[in-house]
Amino acid sequence: MSQFHTLLLDLDGTLVDAFTTIHRSYTHVLPQFGLPAPTMAQVRQSVGGGLENALRHFLPEASIAAAVQLHLAHTEKILLEDVRLLPGALELLRQQKSTGVTLAVFTNKRGDHARRICNHLGMTPFLSGIFGAKDTPWLKPQPEFAHHTLTQLAALAQGTLLIGDSPFDVEAAHRGGFPCWAVATGTHIAEQLRAAGAEAVFADLPALHAAL
C-alpha cells in the first residue's frame, strides 16, 4: 500500500509532454508582436506559474492580455495534435488507483484544456478530479488552490503528495502543507528541483513509481 492517500499530479512535464504544442503557439503569437519565434529552450525556460506569467518573459505587460487571447485561440486548434503521455504515466495512475489512492490532476494549464488532454490520452477514468487555471481564482503556488482541491476531493493535507516538475510545484506543495516529489522530465533539472526543496527527485515517472 502507498504511504500516501492522495496524489496530486501536475500535467505538463509530469504526466504529458505538451512542449511541441506550447512551442507552436508561441511561434504563432510572438511574431505578431514584432518578436522572433522563440526556441524550444526559451519556451521551456518560460513556462510555469500560468500562461500570463510565462508570456511576461517575452512581452511587456501592456501586451499580455492580447497575447493570451491569441495564444489560447491557436492552442484550441492544435491542442491534441502533438501532446503525448510521458513514459510510465498510465501505469502509475492505473496501479495507484487500484490500491485505493485518490488521484487528481493539479495544474496551471487551463482547466478546460487539461480535461481535453486527459480524455484524449485515456487518463480521466483514473482521476477523481482535474483542477486547472480559471477553474478557481487561484494558481499554484497559492495555498488557496491546494486547499480548494483537497476540499473538493474530501482529502487531507496529511497523507497527500504532489508530483511535479518545477519549483512552482514544490512551493505549491509546501504552502499547501504536504511534500513534493519531483521528476526531471519537464522544465527543470534535478539539481534545480533539489535546490527548490523537493523531498525527492527522480529521473522519470517509472523511477518515482518504484519509490511509491
C-alpha positions as CSV (number, residue, x, y, z in Angstrom):
1,M,0.0,0.0,0.0
2,S,1.1,3.5,-0.7
3,Q,2.2,5.7,2.2
4,F,0.1,8.4,0.6
5,H,-3.7,8.5,0.4
6,T,-3.9,11.3,-2.2
7,L,-1.7,12.1,-5.2
8,L,-1.9,15.5,-6.9
9,L,-0.2,15.4,-10.2
10,D,1.0,18.2,-12.4
11,L,0.2,17.8,-16.1
12,D,2.7,19.3,-18.5
13,G,6.2,17.9,-18.0
14,T,5.0,15.4,-15.4
15,L,2.3,13.3,-17.0
16,V,2.4,14.5,-20.5
17,D,4.8,16.2,-23.0
18,A,3.0,19.2,-24.4
19,F,6.0,21.2,-25.2
20,T,5.6,20.9,-29.0
21,T,2.1,22.3,-28.7
22,I,3.2,25.1,-26.4
23,H,6.2,26.0,-28.7
24,R,4.0,26.1,-31.8
25,S,1.6,28.6,-30.1
26,Y,4.5,30.8,-29.0
27,T,5.9,30.7,-32.5
28,H,2.4,31.7,-33.8
29,V,2.0,34.6,-31.3
30,L,5.3,36.3,-30.7
31,P,6.0,37.4,-34.3
32,Q,2.6,39.2,-34.3
33,F,4.2,41.5,-31.7
34,G,7.4,42.0,-33.7
35,L,9.4,39.4,-31.9
36,P,11.3,36.5,-33.4
37,A,9.9,33.0,-32.9
38,P,11.4,31.6,-29.7
39,T,13.5,28.5,-29.5
40,M,12.1,25.4,-27.7
41,A,14.7,26.0,-24.9
42,Q,13.4,29.5,-24.4
43,V,9.8,28.2,-24.2
44,R,10.8,25.5,-21.7
45,Q,12.5,28.1,-19.5
46,S,9.5,30.4,-19.5
47,V,6.6,28.1,-18.6
48,G,5.3,27.8,-15.1
49,G,3.1,29.9,-13.0
50,G,0.4,30.2,-15.6
51,L,0.2,31.4,-19.2
52,E,0.2,35.1,-18.3
53,N,3.4,34.7,-16.2
54,A,5.1,32.8,-19.0
55,L,4.3,35.4,-21.6
56,R,5.9,38.1,-19.4
57,H,9.3,36.5,-20.2
58,F,8.8,37.8,-23.7
59,L,6.4,40.7,-23.7
60,P,5.6,43.9,-21.8
61,E,2.6,44.0,-19.5
62,A,0.6,46.1,-21.9
63,S,0.7,43.3,-24.5
64,I,-0.1,40.3,-22.2
65,A,-3.9,40.3,-22.4
66,A,-3.9,40.4,-26.3
67,A,-1.2,37.8,-26.5
68,V,-3.1,35.4,-24.1
69,Q,-6.1,35.6,-26.3
70,L,-4.1,34.8,-29.5
71,H,-2.2,32.0,-27.7
72,L,-5.4,30.4,-26.4
73,A,-7.2,30.6,-29.8
74,H,-4.3,28.9,-31.6
75,T,-3.8,26.3,-28.8
76,E,-7.5,25.4,-29.1
77,K,-6.9,24.4,-32.7
78,I,-3.8,22.3,-32.2
79,L,-4.3,21.1,-28.6
80,L,-4.4,17.4,-29.2
81,E,-2.1,17.1,-32.3
82,D,1.2,16.7,-30.6
83,V,0.6,16.0,-26.9
84,R,1.7,12.6,-25.7
85,L,1.9,10.7,-22.5
86,L,5.3,10.5,-20.7
87,P,6.6,7.0,-20.1
88,G,5.1,5.4,-17.0
89,A,2.2,7.9,-16.7
90,L,-0.7,5.5,-17.3
91,E,1.0,2.7,-15.4
92,L,1.3,4.9,-12.3
93,L,-2.3,6.1,-12.5
94,R,-3.7,2.6,-13.0
95,Q,-1.7,0.9,-10.3
96,Q,-2.2,3.6,-7.7
97,K,-5.9,3.8,-8.4
98,S,-6.2,0.0,-8.0
99,T,-4.8,0.3,-4.4
100,G,-7.4,2.9,-3.4
101,V,-5.3,6.1,-3.7
102,T,-7.2,9.2,-4.8
103,L,-5.7,10.8,-7.9
104,A,-6.2,14.2,-9.3
105,V,-4.5,16.5,-11.9
106,F,-3.4,19.8,-10.3
107,T,-2.1,22.1,-13.0
108,N,-1.7,25.7,-14.0
109,K,-2.8,24.8,-17.5
110,R,-6.3,26.0,-18.4
111,G,-8.7,23.5,-16.8
112,D,-10.7,23.0,-20.0
113,H,-7.5,22.2,-21.9
114,A,-6.3,19.9,-19.2
115,R,-9.6,18.0,-19.2
116,R,-9.5,17.6,-23.0
117,I,-6.0,16.3,-22.9
118,C,-6.7,13.8,-20.1
119,N,-9.7,12.5,-22.0
120,H,-7.7,12.2,-25.2
121,L,-4.9,10.3,-23.6
122,G,-7.0,8.0,-21.5
123,M,-6.2,9.3,-18.1
124,T,-9.6,10.5,-17.0
125,P,-11.0,7.2,-15.8
126,F,-8.3,7.0,-13.1
127,L,-8.8,10.6,-11.8
128,S,-11.1,11.9,-9.2
129,G,-10.7,15.5,-10.4
130,I,-8.8,17.7,-12.9
131,F,-8.1,21.2,-11.4
132,G,-6.6,23.9,-13.6
133,A,-6.3,27.6,-14.3
134,K,-9.5,29.5,-14.5
135,D,-11.4,26.8,-12.6
136,T,-10.8,28.9,-9.5
137,P,-9.4,32.4,-8.8
138,W,-6.0,30.8,-7.9
139,L,-2.9,29.2,-9.4
140,K,-0.1,27.2,-8.0
141,P,1.7,28.1,-5.7
142,Q,-1.2,29.9,-4.0
143,P,-2.2,27.8,-1.0
144,E,-5.9,28.5,-1.6
145,F,-5.7,26.5,-4.8
146,A,-4.3,23.5,-2.9
147,H,-6.9,23.9,-0.2
148,H,-9.7,24.1,-2.7
149,T,-8.5,21.0,-4.5
150,L,-8.2,18.9,-1.3
151,T,-11.7,20.1,-0.2
152,Q,-13.2,19.0,-3.4
153,L,-11.5,15.6,-3.1
154,A,-12.6,15.3,0.6
155,A,-8.9,14.8,1.3
156,L,-6.5,16.0,4.0
157,A,-3.0,17.6,3.6
158,Q,-1.7,14.8,5.8
159,G,-1.3,11.8,3.5
160,T,-1.2,13.9,0.3
161,L,1.8,14.1,-2.1
162,L,2.2,16.4,-5.0
163,I,4.1,15.0,-8.1
164,G,5.5,17.8,-10.3
165,D,8.4,19.0,-12.4
166,S,9.1,22.6,-11.3
167,P,9.8,24.8,-8.3
168,F,6.3,26.1,-8.6
169,D,5.1,22.6,-7.8
170,V,7.5,22.3,-4.8
171,E,6.3,25.7,-3.4
172,A,2.6,24.8,-4.0
173,A,3.0,21.6,-2.1
174,H,4.8,23.2,0.8
175,R,2.4,26.1,1.1
176,G,-0.4,23.6,1.0
177,G,1.1,21.6,3.8
178,F,2.3,18.5,2.1
179,P,5.5,17.2,0.3
180,C,6.5,17.2,-3.3
181,W,8.3,14.5,-5.2
182,A,9.7,15.9,-8.5
183,V,10.6,14.4,-11.9
184,A,13.3,15.9,-14.1
185,T,11.2,15.3,-17.3
186,G,9.9,18.9,-17.7
187,T,11.1,22.4,-17.1
188,H,13.9,21.9,-14.6
189,I,16.9,19.6,-14.0
190,A,17.3,17.6,-10.9
191,E,19.7,20.0,-9.2
192,Q,17.2,22.8,-9.6
193,L,14.4,20.7,-8.1
194,R,16.5,19.7,-5.1
195,A,17.5,23.3,-4.6
196,A,13.9,24.3,-4.6
197,G,13.3,21.9,-1.7
198,A,11.6,18.8,-3.3
199,E,11.6,16.0,-0.8
200,A,12.7,13.5,-3.5
201,V,13.8,13.9,-7.1
202,F,13.6,11.2,-9.8
203,A,14.8,10.9,-13.4
204,D,11.3,10.0,-14.6
205,L,7.9,8.6,-13.5
206,P,8.9,4.9,-13.6
207,A,11.6,5.6,-11.0
208,L,9.2,7.7,-8.9
209,H,6.6,4.9,-9.2
210,A,9.0,2.4,-7.9
211,A,9.7,4.5,-4.9
212,L,6.0,4.8,-4.1
